[in-house]
Amino acid sequence: MGASNEDMKHKKKNNIYRREFIELSVKSAVGASLISLPILSEIGCGTTADKTIHGVCYHDCPDRCSWTVTVRNGKVEKFEASKDNPYTAGKLCDKMVNFPNDVTYHPDRILTPLKRTGLKGSGEFEPVSWEQAIKEVAARLTTIIEQDGGEAVLPYSFGGNQGLVQSDSIAGRFFAHIGASQLERTICGNPTVAGIMATNGQTTGVLPEDIIHSRFILLWGTNPVNSNQHLWLMIEEARKRGARLVVIDPFQSQTALKADWHIQPLPGTDTALALGLMHVIFKEQLQDQDYIDNYTTGANEMKAHLQKYDVETVSRWTGLESETIIQLAKSYAQGKPSLIRVLVGLEHQTNGGSAFRAIAMLPALTGAWRQLGGGLMNMTYELFGAALNWDSLNLPAALANPKTRMINMIQLGKALNDETLKPAIRALVIFNSNPVVTTPNQNLVKRGLSRENLLTVVLEHFMTDTASYADYVFPATTVLENWDLLDSWGSTYLNINEPAIEPLGEAKTNTGFFRILSKEMGFKDDYLFESDIDIIQKTLDSDHEYLKGITFKSLKKNGWARLNLPKTWMPHAVGNFNTPSGKCNLYNAEIDPPMPEYVPFKYSDEDLKSFPFQLLTLKSPRHFLNSSKGNVSHLRKKEGKPFLDMHAVDAAGKDINDGDEIKIFNQRGAVFLTARISQKVRKGVVCMPHGYWPSLMKGGSSANALTDDLLTDMGRGGAIQEARVDVVKV
């Protein structure tokens, strides 16, 4: 059996809904506690004794690896993957294997508060004391709030640290307390969730461990060789047992190279492809009619709708041969147990939510859910949403349901430069995010951050491209120096993170930073000063069956625990969808349109003429995670210089040869890279990596200088793959 309606009721009872949970799961924080203030001292914050403690990776990654840290004389002596956690399996990824030296002990780490002395963006600062910096920030925030209200203040954070404590536990309370503008954190994950929820009512499907039972594995828009390495080990095990691996990706990724079959549609056409597969399944009578009759709604409406998605039409949209579409549909429907694995890679298009909505219907049409290892695999966050005590992490009753305005993080540049916005954003507090690198429309973001009348406060480890625009930079602790509790959106394991060492220099925890600021601003409410350990213990105070036997004490001893899930997890073998009807929605009258549609994005004639190539910006680097570690020299050396992948025909038309230095440009900016002529992309498509810091690249720009801040059809995510560019040799 799988997730029940009671689980979802429990989740709602604890006031944790999908959007809020996504934010808690993927928001980030680094930050601060001032040890000299009694209220901020954390019991057991660090240690000078020799011992081995447990920790966990805090990055925005589905694996959530456990590790152990051996400390001698107050310094990390050994850092290694947990050999006991069967999911981590004794191996860390290339990004994390040298973490203590790459981050905690890095010589460039910021270890004292800094105050700007030069122009914004110049990176010119002077060290100041915590007392002076906090006093000045508190005074300026107080003045801004008195003059324009709390909405003139905007927090900006995301997946740089996914710890439940160091992400938003105290920060969220602080910003709600002052009535700050809310940040709509939808740049990643929300279209995925919105689409699948519209179909299935929940995102939790097949669990990662059960992929070994699959015999037809379809990886759609995900590259686990680079970004989900522990799942990849399970995929390899499934292949040893006879599974066939098919990858759908417009880019020839490392995973695509290892697949039995790589299908390479044009970018942004996934919705059309999914509907085309459904058309073939019905036409060839490959559907499981009994499953459809008993566990779905709207089959007749869907069959009629699919007449618009015949193979020839879908072939023109996707650029795939008709026979490829037909053969894929047959292979999927007949390859039992068949599993579709989706992550966020294909959501970054204007049809992003619709793509997931359509793909989520395929297992119901074929009855794939009936078999162990069959169905859809996406996220696991709902398991923790049911298990944990979210009353500990949600806003207190006094602050719940804030009425302040919402600003979408994808459109930060627009918000900072909008002269009609009332009140204007006059203060920006950035933590666990590097928006100059990670937010679309990079040059517009830079322009907004350059405003002299904008107070910008950044909590950071390094002088990032974003921190260089700050008025004040506060030194943040690393994960080796603070307490935290981490759930997972891609596995079934809960982890605790115990500080291995005392914070270096004057670094403080994120929670502590907001406690200090609250005290300096004269706030008295207890919820602003709760300790990290108290938050963890209260969050674990739950009687849900998934958490049975898992306590603060047991986690501190072992570091990790797998949720107590049913031995056999088949959530939709007999329906049990978390929809009002309990059935899979092939037709959903509550959503406009009621069935997924493919709507090609319409570029202007001028754009099509001036910018002939569609641009893909992908998280292809193996040694960076988003922008994290993009400054570490030995990792940059291993990663190598960034390339723009071009098809040979396109390159010849531009007189570009492999290895040439080129400029990629559009109306928003320009980036300088090296050309790589390959079959990794189709004609008319070019691809560059995301995550490189602009300040470390020729011309001072990186991938997001070219992307637009368009929103997706569902979930209000970032349709960043709809950018068009031209390319010239320099």
C-alpha positions as semicolon CSV with decimal commas, in nm:
position;residue;x (nm);y (nm);z (nm)
1;M;0,000;0,000;0,000
2;G;0,112;0,361;-0,039
3;A;0,037;0,710;0,085
4;S;-0,319;0,724;0,216
5;N;-0,575;1,000;0,235
6;E;-0,515;0,998;0,610
7;D;-0,153;1,092;0,545
8;M;-0,263;1,389;0,341
9;K;-0,518;1,490;0,606
10;H;-0,239;1,476;0,863
11;K;-0,033;1,700;0,641
12;K;-0,315;1,954;0,613
13;K;-0,384;1,933;0,985
14;N;-0,027;2,039;1,046
15;N;-0,081;2,339;0,816
16;I;0,179;2,236;0,563
17;Y;0,057;2,269;0,208
18;R;0,232;2,196;-0,122
19;R;0,365;2,544;-0,194
20;E;0,471;2,602;0,164
21;F;0,640;2,265;0,181
22;I;0,826;2,317;-0,144
23;E;0,954;2,644;-0,001
24;L;1,062;2,484;0,326
25;S;1,227;2,200;0,137
26;V;1,416;2,408;-0,115
27;K;1,477;2,740;0,050
28;S;1,816;2,814;0,178
29;A;1,997;2,998;0,451
30;V;2,340;3,063;0,580
31;G;2,382;3,289;0,865
32;A;2,462;3,381;1,208
33;S;2,457;3,368;1,587
34;L;2,641;3,610;1,809
35;I;2,799;3,403;2,084
36;S;2,848;3,705;2,308
37;L;2,472;3,742;2,346
38;P;2,337;3,488;2,598
39;I;2,012;3,433;2,410
40;L;2,207;3,317;2,104
41;S;2,435;3,057;2,259
42;E;2,352;2,709;2,132
43;I;2,417;2,411;2,357
44;G;2,684;2,198;2,195
45;C;2,745;2,441;1,910
46;G;3,088;2,290;1,854
47;T;3,358;2,087;2,018
48;T;3,732;2,081;2,077
49;A;3,735;1,718;2,192
50;D;3,834;1,433;1,960
51;K;3,523;1,267;1,823
52;T;3,332;1,158;1,517
53;I;2,996;1,319;1,447
54;H;2,726;1,279;1,184
55;G;2,630;1,528;0,920
56;V;2,452;1,554;0,589
57;C;2,476;1,740;0,260
58;Y;2,266;2,056;0,253
59;H;2,265;2,111;-0,124
60;D;1,966;2,121;-0,357
61;C;2,013;1,762;-0,470
62;P;1,784;1,457;-0,462
63;D;2,048;1,230;-0,307
64;R;2,087;1,398;0,036
65;C;2,411;1,212;0,124
66;S;2,500;1,130;0,484
67;W;2,857;1,176;0,606
68;T;3,078;1,146;0,912
69;V;3,331;1,399;1,033
70;T;3,625;1,310;1,255
71;V;3,757;1,602;1,460
72;R;4,090;1,617;1,638
73;N;4,208;1,918;1,840
74;G;3,913;2,119;1,716
75;K;3,989;2,068;1,346
76;V;3,840;1,838;1,087
77;E;4,077;1,546;1,033
78;K;3,860;1,316;0,824
79;F;3,550;1,380;0,614
80;E;3,384;1,088;0,438
81;A;3,055;0,945;0,319
82;S;2,854;0,737;0,561
83;K;2,925;0,370;0,505
84;D;2,617;0,270;0,705
85;N;2,352;0,461;0,512
86;P;2,256;0,222;0,228
87;Y;2,147;0,507;0,003
88;T;2,468;0,710;0,035
89;A;2,654;0,378;0,001
90;G;2,988;0,516;0,118
91;K;3,027;0,759;-0,172
92;L;3,002;1,137;-0,202
93;C;2,975;1,318;-0,534
94;D;3,263;1,506;-0,694
95;K;3,117;1,834;-0,566
96;M;3,140;1,735;-0,200
97;V;3,427;1,491;-0,155
98;N;3,669;1,771;-0,053
99;F;3,412;1,999;0,113
100;P;3,610;2,100;0,427
101;N;3,897;2,241;0,221
102;D;3,677;2,370;-0,060
103;V;3,449;2,571;0,168
104;T;3,502;2,561;0,546
105;Y;3,881;2,607;0,542
106;H;3,907;2,783;0,206
107;P;4,155;3,075;0,229
108;D;3,908;3,312;0,058
109;R;3,627;3,247;0,304
110;I;3,471;3,557;0,460
111;L;3,523;3,544;0,838
112;T;3,436;3,896;0,949
113;P;3,152;4,140;0,870
114;L;3,226;4,369;0,577
115;K;3,096;4,715;0,489
116;R;3,104;4,852;0,136
117;T;3,350;5,131;0,063
118;G;3,344;5,145;-0,318
119;L;3,081;5,141;-0,589
120;K;2,825;4,863;-0,584
121;G;2,962;4,567;-0,775
122;S;3,323;4,673;-0,724
123;G;3,379;4,431;-0,437
124;E;3,547;4,704;-0,230
125;F;3,480;4,654;0,143
126;E;3,633;4,713;0,483
127;P;3,604;4,489;0,790
128;V;3,373;4,612;1,065
129;S;3,259;4,470;1,395
130;W;2,938;4,272;1,431
131;E;2,810;4,531;1,676
132;Q;2,860;4,818;1,430
133;A;2,724;4,632;1,127
134;I;2,412;4,501;1,304
135;K;2,342;4,840;1,461
136;E;2,364;5,018;1,125
137;V;2,155;4,758;0,940
138;A;1,890;4,761;1,214
139;A;1,872;5,141;1,207
140;R;1,832;5,156;0,830
141;L;1,568;4,881;0,825
142;T;1,375;5,057;1,101
143;T;1,377;5,384;0,905
144;I;1,265;5,209;0,584
145;I;0,977;5,034;0,765
146;E;0,870;5,354;0,937
147;Q;0,872;5,549;0,609
148;D;0,736;5,294;0,360
149;G;0,616;4,995;0,559
150;G;0,749;4,641;0,580
151;E;0,670;4,563;0,217
152;A;0,966;4,782;0,119
153;V;1,184;4,496;0,251
154;L;1,230;4,180;0,043
155;P;1,404;3,857;0,151
156;Y;1,577;3,656;-0,123
157;S;1,680;3,297;-0,056
158;F;1,660;2,959;-0,218
159;G;1,835;2,620;-0,238
160;G;2,187;2,706;-0,124
161;N;2,106;2,537;0,207
162;Q;1,806;2,308;0,234
163;G;1,830;2,255;0,609
164;L;1,492;2,295;0,775
165;V;1,642;2,504;1,056
166;Q;1,899;2,716;0,873
167;S;1,668;2,786;0,580
168;D;1,362;2,969;0,703
169;S;1,278;2,876;1,061
170;I;1,375;3,208;1,223
171;A;1,419;3,406;0,901
172;G;1,059;3,344;0,797
173;R;0,932;3,457;1,136
174;F;1,145;3,771;1,123
175;F;1,021;3,880;0,780
176;A;0,659;3,802;0,864
177;H;0,698;3,998;1,189
178;I;0,806;4,314;1,005
179;G;0,544;4,266;0,731
180;A;0,803;4,223;0,454
181;S;0,713;4,141;0,096
182;Q;0,691;3,768;0,041
183;L;0,921;3,596;-0,208
184;E;0,749;3,356;-0,446
185;R;1,017;3,089;-0,457
186;T;0,922;2,909;-0,778
187;I;1,235;2,909;-0,991
188;C;1,266;2,534;-0,960
189;G;1,018;2,257;-0,878
190;N;0,682;2,433;-0,870
191;P;0,576;2,367;-1,233
192;T;0,673;2,002;-1,183
193;V;0,459;1,977;-0,872
194;A;0,168;2,176;-1,018
195;G;0,150;1,955;-1,325
196;I;0,170;1,620;-1,146
197;M;-0,068;1,734;-0,872
198;A;-0,326;1,829;-1,135
199;T;-0,321;1,470;-1,259
200;N;-0,247;1,255;-0,954
201;G;-0,317;1,482;-0,656
202;Q;0,026;1,397;-0,515
203;T;0,383;1,378;-0,642
204;T;0,504;1,076;-0,445
205;G;0,501;0,773;-0,670
206;V;0,755;0,495;-0,708
207;L;1,029;0,514;-0,443
208;P;1,394;0,532;-0,556
209;E;1,485;0,191;-0,415
210;D;1,213;0,022;-0,619
211;I;1,361;0,118;-0,955
212;I;1,558;-0,206;-0,944
213;H;1,231;-0,388;-1,016
214;S;1,165;-0,187;-1,333
215;R;1,226;-0,344;-1,673
216;F;1,162;-0,041;-1,894
217;I;1,308;0,281;-1,751
218;L;1,231;0,609;-1,922
219;L;1,439;0,902;-1,793
220;W;1,264;1,214;-1,914
221;G;1,455;1,541;-1,876
222;T;1,692;1,418;-1,605
223;N;2,064;1,342;-1,603
224;P;2,131;1,118;-1,300
225;V;2,489;1,039;-1,399
226;N;2,568;1,399;-1,304
227;S;2,288;1,503;-1,072
228;N;2,143;1,193;-0,903
229;Q;2,443;0,964;-0,873
230;H;2,308;0,725;-0,612
231;L;1,992;0,663;-0,810
232;W;2,217;0,593;-1,108
233;L;2,374;0,303;-0,917
234;M;2,025;0,157;-0,875
235;I;1,951;0,210;-1,243
236;E;2,265;0,015;-1,327
237;E;2,146;-0,264;-1,099
238;A;1,809;-0,266;-1,278
239;R;1,991;-0,295;-1,611
240;K;2,187;-0,592;-1,482
241;R;1,851;-0,750;-1,408
242;G;1,732;-0,691;-1,761
243;A;1,594;-0,335;-1,770
244;R;1,607;-0,130;-2,089
245;L;1,706;0,235;-2,043
246;V;1,562;0,509;-2,263
247;V;1,647;0,880;-2,223
248;I;1,441;1,169;-2,358
249;D;1,652;1,484;-2,363
250;P;1,714;1,758;-2,623
251;F;2,080;1,747;-2,513
252;Q;2,310;1,449;-2,540
253;S;2,394;1,428;-2,170
254;Q;2,629;1,186;-1,999
255;T;2,325;0,977;-1,911
256;A;2,201;0,981;-2,272
257;L;2,539;0,848;-2,385
258;K;2,499;0,549;-2,154
259;A;2,136;0,476;-2,249
260;D;2,011;0,199;-2,476
261;W;1,814;0,458;-2,670
262;H;1,843;0,838;-2,671
263;I;1,542;1,026;-2,807
264;Q;1,625;1,390;-2,883
265;P;1,317;1,610;-2,935
266;L;1,334;1,981;-2,998
267;P;1,342;2,179;-2,670
268;G;1,007;2,269;-2,518
269;T;0,801;2,009;-2,708
270;D;0,764;1,751;-2,428
271;T;0,391;1,815;-2,384
272;A;0,332;1,740;-2,752
273;L;0,541;1,423;-2,730
274;A;0,358;1,295;-2,424
275;L;0,019;1,356;-2,587
276;G;0,145;1,192;-2,905
277;L;0,245;0,881;-2,711
278;M;-0,102;0,871;-2,558
279;H;-0,254;0,898;-2,905
280;V;-0,055;0,594;-3,022
281;I;-0,140;0,395;-2,708
282;F;-0,512;0,437;-2,771
283;K;-0,485;0,388;-3,148
284;E;-0,285;0,067;-3,110
285;Q;-0,511;-0,048;-2,823
286;L;-0,216;-0,076;-2,587
287;Q;-0,404;0,077;-2,294
288;D;-0,508;-0,106;-1,978
289;Q;-0,880;-0,046;-2,019
290;D;-0,969;-0,206;-1,687
291;Y;-0,738;0,033;-1,500
292;I;-0,872;0,327;-1,698
293;D;-1,234;0,231;-1,627
294;N;-1,181;0,185;-1,254
295;Y;-0,915;0,438;-1,158
296;T;-0,929;0,735;-1,398
297;T;-1,173;1,010;-1,486
298;G;-1,225;1,176;-1,824
299;A;-1,099;0,899;-2,055
300;N;-1,356;0,972;-2,325
301;E;-1,279;1,343;-2,322
302;M;-0,909;1,264;-2,341
303;K;-0,948;1,025;-2,636
304;A;-1,130;1,296;-2,828
305;H;-0,870;1,555;-2,727
306;L;-0,587;1,333;-2,854
307;Q;-0,716;1,345;-3,210
308;K;-0,527;1,676;-3,239
309;Y;-0,203;1,498;-3,147
310;D;-0,168;1,247;-3,429
311;V;0,179;1,117;-3,500
312;E;0,241;1,333;-3,807
313;T;0,152;1,653;-3,625
314;V;0,360;1,564;-3,319
315;S;0,649;1,470;-3,547
316;R;0,649;1,820;-3,698
317;W;0,645;1,984;-3,355
318;T;0,908;1,764;-3,190
319;G;1,138;1,708;-3,487
320;L;1,123;1,333;-3,424
321;E;1,054;1,073;-3,690
322;S;0,700;0,936;-3,682
323;E;0,833;0,584;-3,644
324;T;1,033;0,692;-3,337
325;I;0,716;0,817;-3,167
326;I;0,525;0,500;-3,253
327;Q;0,804;0,269;-3,141
328;L;0,853;0,458;-2,815
329;A;0,483;0,433;-2,732
330;K;0,479;0,059;-2,804
331;S;0,799;-0,010;-2,612
332;Y;0,678;0,184;-2,310
333;A;0,331;0,028;-2,302
334;Q;0,464;-0,326;-2,344
335;G;0,779;-0,305;-2,129
336;K;0,648;-0,411;-1,791
337;P;0,712;-0,300;-1,525
338;S;0,760;0,037;-1,696
339;L;0,881;0,340;-1,502
340;I;0,903;0,706;-1,600
341;R;1,153;0,908;-1,397
342;V;1,105;1,286;-1,420
343;L;1,278;1,570;-1,241
344;V;1,279;1,943;-1,301
345;G;1,484;1,950;-1,623
346;L;1,189;1,974;-1,857
347;E;0,985;2,229;-1,660
348;H;1,181;2,534;-1,774
349;Q;0,962;2,608;-2,076
350;T;0,636;2,792;-2,120
351;N;0,459;2,454;-2,139
352;G;0,645;2,328;-1,832
353;G;0,353;2,242;-1,607
354;S;0,150;2,092;-1,891
355;A;0,438;1,860;-1,979
356;F;0,436;1,704;-1,633
357;R;0,059;1,693;-1,629
358;A;0,055;1,490;-1,952
359;I;0,348;1,264;-1,863
360;A;0,185;1,177;-1,529
361;M;-0,114;1,034;-1,718
362;L;0,088;0,771;-1,906
363;P;0,122;0,517;-1,620
364;A;-0,254;0,525;-1,565
365;L;-0,326;0,461;-1,934
366;T;-0,100;0,156;-1,940
367;G;-0,177;0,031;-1,588
368;A;0,192;0,058;-1,500
369;W;0,099;0,134;-1,139
370;R;-0,021;-0,226;-1,093
371;Q;0,335;-0,364;-1,074
372;L;0,619;-0,306;-0,828
373;G;0,867;-0,079;-1,003
374;G;0,601;0,051;-1,240
375;G;0,454;0,400;-1,254
376;L;0,601;0,749;-1,215
377;M;0,895;0,852;-0,997
378;N;0,928;1,216;-0,902
379;M;0,972;1,365;-0,554
380;T;0,947;1,228;-0,200
381;Y;0,891;1,546;0,000
382;E;0,529;1,459;0,082
383;L;0,645;1,167;0,297
384;F;0,822;1,411;0,526
385;G;0,527;1,649;0,499
386;A;0,317;1,377;0,660
387;A;0,578;1,256;0,911
388;L;0,727;1,565;1,073
389;N;0,571;1,814;1,314
390;W;0,547;2,116;1,090
391;D;0,390;2,329;1,364
392;S;0,750;2,371;1,478
393;L;0,855;2,519;1,144
394;N;0,544;2,695;1,018
395;L;0,481;3,056;1,107
396;P;0,337;3,100;1,456
397;A;-0,036;3,164;1,472
398;A;0,027;3,534;1,535
399;L;0,204;3,560;1,198
400;A;0,022;3,301;0,987
401;N;-0,147;3,388;0,659
402;P;0,037;3,714;0,594
403;K;-0,141;3,957;0,363
404;T;0,167;4,123;0,225
405;R;0,240;4,125;-0,147
406;M;0,420;3,843;-0,326
407;I;0,715;3,906;-0,560
408;N;0,830;3,627;-0,789
409;M;1,200;3,550;-0,750
410;I;1,238;3,488;-1,123
411;Q;1,149;3,851;-1,187
412;L;1,383;4,003;-0,930
413;G;1,538;4,228;-1,193
414;K;1,199;4,368;-1,292
415;A;1,097;4,422;-0,930
416;L;1,417;4,609;-0,841
417;N;1,387;4,835;-1,146
418;D;1,010;4,892;-1,141
419;E;0,950;5,262;-1,077
420;T;0,576;5,205;-1,049
421;L;0,604;4,949;-0,767
422;K;0,455;5,097;-0,451
423;P;0,628;5,083;-0,216
424;A;0,952;5,036;-0,403
425;I;1,189;4,772;-0,273
426;R;1,430;4,964;-0,056
427;A;1,598;4,678;0,130
428;L;1,703;4,335;0,006
429;V;1,828;4,061;0,242
430;I;1,996;3,776;0,053
431;F;2,094;3,447;0,214
432;N;2,183;3,111;0,065
433;S;2,143;3,240;-0,284
434;N;2,357;3,403;-0,549
435;P;2,096;3,566;-0,775
436;V;2,346;3,742;-1,003
437;V;2,440;3,392;-1,123
438;T;2,120;3,194;-1,073
439;T;1,837;3,436;-1,160
440;P;1,723;3,500;-1,519
441;N;1,785;3,830;-1,694
442;Q;2,122;3,874;-1,525
443;N;2,200;4,224;-1,645
444;L;1,864;4,355;-1,526
445;V;1,935;4,200;-1,185
446;K;2,276;4,370;-1,178
447;R;2,118;4,703;-1,270
448;G;1,872;4,672;-0,984
449;L;2,143;4,575;-0,736
450;S;2,345;4,880;-0,846
451;R;2,087;5,121;-0,704
452;E;2,248;5,341;-0,442
453;N;1,913;5,382;-0,264
454;L;1,880;5,004;-0,212
455;L;2,007;4,858;0,115
456;T;2,146;4,514;0,033
457;V;2,251;4,273;0,307
458;V;2,413;3,942;0,214
459;L;2,499;3,642;0,434
460;E;2,773;3,445;0,265
461;H;3,086;3,228;0,274
462;F;3,262;3,402;-0,015
463;M;3,265;3,728;-0,206
464;T;3,022;3,607;-0,468
465;D;2,911;3,813;-0,764
466;T;2,598;3,900;-0,565
467;A;2,788;3,985;-0,246
468;S;2,998;4,234;-0,441
469;Y;2,683;4,451;-0,470
470;A;2,605;4,439;-0,098
471;D;2,623;4,725;0,149
472;Y;2,698;4,476;0,426
473;V;2,823;4,118;0,405
474;F;2,796;3,896;0,712
475;P;3,008;3,581;0,748
476;A;2,797;3,266;0,747
477;T;2,868;2,932;0,909
478;T;2,915;2,626;0,693
479;V;2,728;2,301;0,753
480;L;3,024;2,175;0,958
481;E;2,957;2,453;1,212
482;N;2,582;2,446;1,280
483;W;2,289;2,228;1,381
484;D;2,026;2,129;1,128
485;L;1,765;1,874;1,031
486;L;1,728;1,775;0,668
487;D;1,447;1,595;0,495
488;S;1,479;1,502;0,127
489;W;1,284;1,566;-0,190
490;G;1,450;1,273;-0,367
491;S;1,498;0,995;-0,112
492;T;1,330;0,843;0,193
493;Y;1,598;0,930;0,450
494;L;1,587;1,185;0,733
495;N;1,920;1,324;0,855
496;I;2,046;1,533;1,142
497;N;2,347;1,759;1,110
498;E;2,555;1,814;1,423
499;P;2,822;2,084;1,425
500;A;3,165;1,926;1,405
501;I;3,368;2,236;1,495
502;E;3,320;2,580;1,643
503;P;3,244;2,849;1,384
504;L;3,564;2,985;1,231
505;G;3,645;3,351;1,273
506;E;3,330;3,553;1,337
507;A;3,097;3,334;1,130
508;K;2,747;3,294;1,276
509;T;2,450;3,072;1,203
510;N;2,168;3,200;0,989
511;T;1,916;3,161;1,269
512;G;2,140;3,354;1,501
513;F;2,175;3,641;1,255
514;F;1,801;3,699;1,262
515;R;1,792;3,666;1,640
516;I;2,062;3,930;1,670
517;L;1,884;4,159;1,426
518;S;1,552;4,106;1,606
519;K;1,708;4,201;1,938
520;E;1,877;4,510;1,795
521;M;1,545;4,622;1,645
522;G;1,382;4,591;1,986
523;F;1,159;4,290;1,915
524;K;1,056;4,082;2,219
525;D;0,846;3,795;2,081
526;D;0,968;3,453;2,195
527;Y;0,923;3,294;1,852
528;L;1,209;3,508;1,720
529;F;1,457;3,366;1,972
530;E;1,388;2,991;1,977
531;S;1,708;2,784;1,974
532;D;1,810;2,558;1,688
533;I;1,805;2,244;1,902
534;D;1,458;2,325;2,033
535;I;1,332;2,363;1,677
536;I;1,481;2,027;1,578
537;Q;1,341;1,847;1,880
538;K;0,994;1,992;1,830
539;T;0,998;1,907;1,460
540;L;1,071;1,545;1,551
541;D;0,790;1,541;1,808
542;S;0,539;1,357;1,592
543;D;0,330;1,045;1,641
544;H;0,305;0,968;1,271
545;E;0,381;0,606;1,185
546;Y;0,654;0,706;0,939
547;L;0,853;0,858;1,226
548;K;0,808;0,571;1,472
549;G;1,132;0,510;1,663
550;I;1,306;0,813;1,507
551;T;1,403;1,067;1,772
552;F;1,654;1,340;1,832
553;K;1,859;1,095;2,038
554;S;1,855;0,820;1,776
555;L;1,941;1,059;1,495
556;K;2,224;1,213;1,694
557;K;2,361;0,863;1,750
558;N;2,323;0,733;1,394
559;G;2,297;1,049;1,185
560;W;2,024;0,919;0,957
561;A;1,710;0,708;0,950
562;R;1,489;0,577;0,674
563;L;1,125;0,665;0,725
564;N;0,916;0,374;0,850
565;L;0,728;0,317;0,527
566;P;0,520;0,012;0,434
567;K;0,739;-0,278;0,320
568;T;0,574;-0,278;-0,021
569;W;0,511;0,069;-0,158
570;M;0,269;0,067;-0,452
571;P;0,070;0,389;-0,408
572;H;-0,169;0,354;-0,703
573;A;-0,195;-0,018;-0,765
574;V;-0,569;0,013;-0,700
575;G;-0,612;0,384;-0,765
576;N;-0,593;0,570;-0,435
577;F;-0,496;0,896;-0,603
578;N;-0,510;1,197;-0,377
579;T;-0,775;1,369;-0,588
580;P;-1,133;1,445;-0,483
581;S;-1,254;1,139;-0,676
582;G;-0,959;0,921;-0,571
583;K;-0,887;0,869;-0,941
584;C;-0,626;0,990;-1,189
585;N;-0,747;1,303;-1,365
586;L;-0,725;1,263;-1,741
587;Y;-0,971;1,552;-1,744
588;N;-0,971;1,814;-1,467
589;A;-1,253;2,067;-1,478
590;E;-1,090;2,266;-1,196
591;I;-0,803;2,368;-1,424
592;D;-0,803;2,582;-1,737
593;P;-0,758;2,414;-1,978
594;P;-0,912;2,093;-1,837
595;M;-0,666;1,879;-2,034
596;P;-0,300;1,951;-2,114
597;E;-0,240;2,142;-2,436
598;Y;0,078;2,202;-2,629
599;V;0,100;2,572;-2,712
600;P;0,417;2,658;-2,908
601;F;0,583;2,971;-2,779
602;K;0,542;3,254;-3,029
603;Y;0,855;3,454;-3,094
604;S;0,836;3,783;-3,278
605;D;0,943;3,787;-3,642
606;E;1,225;4,018;-3,540
607;D;1,354;3,773;-3,278
608;L;1,338;3,480;-3,520
609;K;1,533;3,680;-3,780
610;S;1,788;3,834;-3,544
611;F;1,841;3,534;-3,317
612;P;1,823;3,212;-3,519
613;F;1,920;2,965;-3,245
614;Q;1,725;2,837;-2,945
615;L;1,943;2,842;-2,635
616;L;1,959;2,568;-2,372
617;T;2,126;2,658;-2,042
618;L;2,178;2,339;-1,845
619;K;2,318;2,231;-1,509
620;S;2,574;2,020;-1,690
621;P;2,883;2,096;-1,477
622;R;2,982;1,795;-1,269
623;H;3,176;1,990;-1,006
624;F;2,941;2,286;-0,935
625;L;2,590;2,277;-0,793
626;N;2,410;2,576;-0,935
627;S;2,663;2,847;-0,847
628;S;2,804;2,676;-0,537
629;K;3,177;2,601;-0,565
630;G;3,199;2,792;-0,891
631;N;3,487;2,986;-0,733
632;V;3,695;2,685;-0,618
633;S;3,999;2,685;-0,846
634;H;4,076;2,312;-0,852
635;L;3,710;2,231;-0,927
636;R;3,703;2,492;-1,202
637;K;4,016;2,333;-1,344
638;K;3,857;1,988;-1,337
639;E;3,541;2,122;-1,496
640;G;3,736;2,296;-1,768
641;K;3,644;2,604;-1,963
642;P;3,280;2,639;-2,061
643;F;3,177;2,550;-2,414
644;L;2,887;2,632;-2,639
645;D;2,773;2,314;-2,811
646;M;2,672;2,368;-3,176
647;H;2,561;2,135;-3,452
648;A;2,811;2,108;-3,738
649;V;2,566;2,246;-3,995
650;D;2,496;2,555;-3,783
651;A;2,866;2,609;-3,715
652;A;2,954;2,585;-4,084
653;G;2,688;2,843;-4,165
654;K;2,862;3,082;-3,926
655;D;3,217;2,989;-4,036
656;I;3,285;2,863;-3,684
657;N;3,529;2,580;-3,618
658;D;3,572;2,360;-3,316
659;G;3,772;2,549;-3,051
660;D;3,699;2,898;-3,187
661;E;3,631;3,177;-2,942
662;I;3,275;3,296;-2,997
663;K;3,023;3,549;-2,872
664;I;2,667;3,438;-2,795
665;F;2,428;3,732;-2,773
666;N;2,071;3,857;-2,780
667;Q;1,880;4,170;-2,675
668;R;1,958;4,108;-2,306
669;G;2,333;4,048;-2,310
670;A;2,637;3,866;-2,446
671;V;2,855;3,578;-2,326
672;F;3,197;3,473;-2,454
673;L;3,270;3,100;-2,478
674;T;3,456;2,840;-2,682
675;A;3,277;2,656;-2,962
676;R;3,238;2,280;-2,944
677;I;3,106;2,121;-3,260
678;S;2,920;1,801;-3,179
679;Q;2,603;1,597;-3,208
680;K;2,503;1,692;-2,855
681;V;2,240;1,930;-2,990
682;R;2,014;1,933;-3,293
683;K;2,031;2,184;-3,575
684;G;1,894;2,518;-3,464
685;V;1,979;2,457;-3,097
686;V;2,286;2,564;-2,901
687;C;2,368;2,474;-2,541
688;M;2,585;2,624;-2,269
689;P;2,644;2,532;-1,902
690;H;2,482;2,710;-1,610
691;G;2,666;2,784;-1,286
692;Y;2,981;2,967;-1,390
693;W;3,034;3,300;-1,212
694;P;3,023;3,603;-1,446
695;S;3,317;3,767;-1,269
696;L;3,535;3,467;-1,359
697;M;3,441;3,471;-1,727
698;K;3,556;3,683;-2,017
699;G;3,321;3,979;-2,057
700;G;3,177;3,945;-1,706
701;S;2,862;3,757;-1,809
702;S;2,736;3,400;-1,780
703;A;2,436;3,196;-1,896
704;N;2,161;3,400;-1,730
705;A;2,272;3,713;-1,911
706;L;2,085;3,562;-2,206
707;T;1,776;3,413;-2,040
708;D;1,441;3,589;-2,003
709;D;1,226;3,609;-1,690
710;L;0,921;3,447;-1,852
711;L;0,691;3,237;-1,633
712;T;0,564;2,887;-1,701
713;D;0,201;2,795;-1,774
714;M;0,154;2,630;-1,432
715;G;0,340;2,682;-1,103
716;R;0,480;3,023;-1,207
717;G;0,827;2,878;-1,261
718;G;1,101;3,009;-1,486
719;A;1,066;2,941;-1,860
720;I;1,436;3,004;-1,906
721;Q;1,480;2,770;-2,204
722;E;1,273;2,992;-2,433
723;A;1,565;3,225;-2,506
724;R;1,694;3,277;-2,859
725;V;2,045;3,390;-2,951
726;D;2,288;3,450;-3,234
727;V;2,651;3,336;-3,243
728;V;2,955;3,499;-3,405
729;K;3,327;3,424;-3,410
730;V;3,546;3,677;-3,223
